[in-house]
Amino acid sequence: MSQVIQEVADRIREQSAFVDILMREVGGVIVGQKYMIERLLIGLLTGGHVLLEGVPGLAKTLSVKCLSDATRLQFQRLQFTPDLLPADLIGTMIYDQKSGEFYPKKGPIFSNLILADEINRAPAKVQSALLESMQEKQVTIGGQTFPLPQPFLVLATQNPIEQEGTYPLPEAQVDRFMLKIKVTYPSKEEERQIMDRMGDDDEYVIRPVIGPEELTAARSVIREIYVDPKVRDYVIDIVFATRSPEDYGIKDLKDLIQYGASPRASIYLLRAARAHAFLRRRGYVTPEDIKSIGMDVLRHRVIVTYEAEAEEITPEDVVRKIFDQVEVP
């Protein structure tokens, strides 16, 4: 087994050569926010959609744009607004007067990377149209189904404080996102760097360092990263503890959790942990990988009760306690 892991580790070192270059290219524009950039990269490496939540001005949109510039992938930015229609997203059927027939006019969703900016400003019909593309990697236009180009990834942003004119995302759609990242303010030193850099007129041009072929090769290696059965059981224990915390000796959480994480959480937690190990050039997953990525996978999948909200207990508090209490292999 150790020989197999070593062979995978050798392939990882070969296929991950672009990671440091990509981080350096993006870092030429984005100051700090290494955590966010790394999570976006994990989404890109696993094909998992990512939801970024943070107040305006924290470089959420700019980070996604920089990541797309560092890849040779087709990119589309969609500004979600209350008057957006499904046809604006997926396309529509156009009538040709000469032939007397309808033909499909594909919308901007037919790209590799989709930036859904302020996704919670779009109405339910648009969210439903996006739902099919995120899960089935296809869209339906006029009764015809069209596959989306591969790779396909939705990177969405939303503002948590401005509620006027927003529509809460349906739970089914939130669950489609592999990761939900809370973007925080930069440190004092980082903000000084941002201020100094943005005052300079010189614009940094990001070079594309990875294309579809390199991305496919990296994804192939990630799927081969070894996961010990005990680590797999640890993932299951974490997810089941969100549903039945009393079975794991966490009785005080029983009345605070309304709904636990879905089976999709187990799948995404394992995928994301493998990508986390890949970024650290390891051919195997450790419990630390699960802990590092666990909050981003679970925070939007654990629904707390009204009692928890009254006590100002957040899903993050619940997930943190579960990781503290569940035995590590």
N, C-alpha and C positions, 0 to 999 in steps of 0.2 A: 504493500500500500504506500509506503514511504517513497518508493521509486516512482510510482504513478504521480504522487503529489509533487515530487521534484520535477518531473517532466512538465506538469501543468505550470509550475512556477517558472520554469525556463521559457515556456511559451508566453506567459504573462509578461515577463521582462521584455520579450521581443515585441509583443502587441501593444504594450502600454507606453511605448516610447513617446507617443504623441501627448500624453497627459501633462507632463511638465511644460512642454512647449505651449500647449493650449492654455494652461493656467497662467503662464507668463504673458501670453498675448492678451488674454482677457484682463489680467492685472495691469496691463499698460493703460487701461481706461478706468477700470473699477478699483477703487481704493478699499482695502478691507473686504468685508463680506465674503471671506473665503469659505465659510460654512455654507452660505447660499449657493455659491458657484459650484462647490463640490456636490451638493444635492442635485443641482440642475444636471450636472455631469452624470450622476448616478441614474437619473431619469433617462438621459440620452442613451446610456449604455445598456439599459434594461428594457427600454421601450415603454416605461411607465410615465403616465401623465403627472404633471407637477402643478400644485396650486400654491402661489406665493401670496401671503397676506401680510400687509404692513401699511403704515400711514404713508401719505404721499411724500415723495422726495427721497426715498431710500434706495433708489437705483434699481428697482425691480424690473421695470420695462427695459432700462438700459442694459442690465445684465443679460437678459434674454436676447436682446439685439446683438450684443457683443459675442455671445455664445454662437449665435447663428452666423455671424461674420467669420468666426473661427472654423466654420465647417463649410464644406462644399455641398450644402443641402439647400433645397428650395425653401424659402422663408416667406411667410405672409403674416402681417400684423392686422388684426381685426379689432377695431374699436367698438366695443359693445355699448349700445345706447338703448334707451327705452323704445325707440321707434324702429329698431332693427327687425327685419323680417327673416324667416327661415331661408327664403330665396336669396337674400343678400349673402348668406353663409354657404349654402350648398349648391345654389344655382337653380335654374328653372327650365321649363320646356318652352322653346321659341317656335312660333309658326312661320314656316317658309311659304310665302305666297306663290312662288314659282312652282315648287313641287307639290304644294298642297298638303305637306306633312309637317309634323312637329319633330324637332330635334333638340337634344339636351344642350343647354349652355352651362357648363360646369362653373361652380363658384370658387372663391378663394380657398375653400377648405381642402381643395386638391393640391396640397403642398406637403413637404416633409415636416417642417416645423411651423406650428401655428401659435402665434402669440395672441391669446384671448385677453385683451386688456380690459380691466374692470368688468370681468365676466358676470358679476352679480347685478349689472345694470340692464341686462337683456331679459325680456319677458319669457314666460314659460314655453311658448311655442319654439323659440330659438333654442332654449335649453334642451328641449326634446329632440330637436334636429341634431344638436351637438352630441347628445347621448349615444345615438346609434354609431356615429363616427368614432367615438372614443372607445366603445366596447367591441363593436363588430368590424371596425376598420373599413367601413363601407357607408355609402349614403344612398338614399332612395329618392329619385327624381321622376315624378310623373309615372310611378308604378314600375320604373326600371331601377335595378340595383347596380351601382358602380363601385368597384373596389377602389380604395384610396391608395396613393403611391406609398411605397415602403422605403425607408422607415417613415412612420407617422407618429408625431408626438404633439400633444397639446400642453403648452406652458401658459398657465392662466394667472392673472393677478386680480386681487380684490382689496378694497379699502375697508377696514373694520370699523371705522369711526363715523363715516358719512352715510347715514341710513336713508336720507331723503332720495327718492328716485331709484332705490335698489330693490332687487327681488332676491330673497333668500334662496340659495341653491337647493334643489331637491336632494334629499338624503341619498337617493339612488345615484345621482350624478356625483355628489361629493365622494361616494364610495368608489367611484371609477378612478379617482386620482390616487396614484400610488403614494405620493408624498404630499403633505401639507406643511409648508415651511413658514414659520413666523419670522419675519424679517425685522430686525431690531436696529436701533440707532447706532451709528459708528462711535468709536471711542474718541476721546478728546484729541489724541494724536492723529488718528485717522481723519477726523474732520478738518484738522489743520492742513493735512496733505491734500484733501479734497479742495479746500479753499484755494490753496496755492496752485494746484494743478489746473483748476477750472479758470483761474485768472490768466493762464497762459493761452495765447492765441494758437499755438501749434496743436494741430489735431493728430492724434495717434491713429494710424491706419492699421487695423488688425488683419493679419495674413491668415487665410484659410489653411488649416493644418491637418484636417481629417475629412475624408469623403465617405461615401456610402460603402466602398469596399473595405476600408480600414475599420469602419464602424461594425460591419457585419462580421469581420474577423475577430474583433474584440468581443462582441456578443457571444460568438461561438466558444471562445476560451472561457468566458465567464460561466457559461453553462456547465463547464467541466470542472469547475472549482469544487473541491471535496468538502462535503458537509457530513460530519460524524453523526451517527444515529442519536447520540446523546444531545447534540446541538439541535437536531430536528425535533426531538422531544421537548427541548427547552422552548422552542418556538411555539409548539402546541400548548405547552403549559401556560405561557404568557397570554396567548389568545383566549384560552379557556378560562383563565383567571379573570378576564374582563366580563365573562358571562356568569360564572359561578364562583365569585371570590371566596365564599365560605368554604369551598372544597380545598382551598389552599391556605386556610387559616387566616384569611383577611376578612373577618366577619363584619368589621365596621364599614366595609364598602358595599355590603349587600343592599342596603336601602338607598345608596347614592347612585347606583348604576341602573338606568332604565333599559338600555340596550347595549350589549357588548359588541365586540368586533365580529365582522362576518368572516366566512372562510377565505374571502379574498385577502384578508389581512395576513393569514398564514402564508399564502402564496407570495404576496408582495414583500413580506418581511424576509423571506428566504432569498428572493431575487435581489432585493436591495442589499442584504448582508453580503451576498456574493460579489456584487459590484463594489461594495465598501472594501472587501478584501482585495479585489483587483487593483483598486487605487493605491493600496499599500503593498502591492507586488507580492501577495501571498497566494499560495495554491490551495488554501484551506480556510474555512470560516471558523471563527472563535466566538464564544459567548459575548465578548466585548464588541464584536461587529453587530450582533443583535441589539445590544444595549445602545450602541451609538446611533443606530438608525431607527430604533424602535419608536421613539417619541414621534418622529415625523410620519411614520406609517400608521400609528394608532390614534393620534390626537383627534382626528376628525371621524373616527369610527366608533368611539365610545360616547354614548349619549347619556348625560347625567339626568337625575330626577329633579323635580321642582324643589325638593328638600335640599339637594346639593346646591342648587342655584341660590336658594335662600341663605345658605351658609357660606356662599361665595366660594364653593369648591368647584374647580374647573376640571375638564377632562384631563388636562395635563397633570393636575394633582393626583388624579386617580391612577393614571398610567405610571407616574413616578413611584407611587406607593406599591403598585404591583411589581415593578422591577426591583424594588427594594426587598420585597417579601418573598417572591418566588425563588426557590433554591436554584443556584447556578451550578451547572454540571462541571 
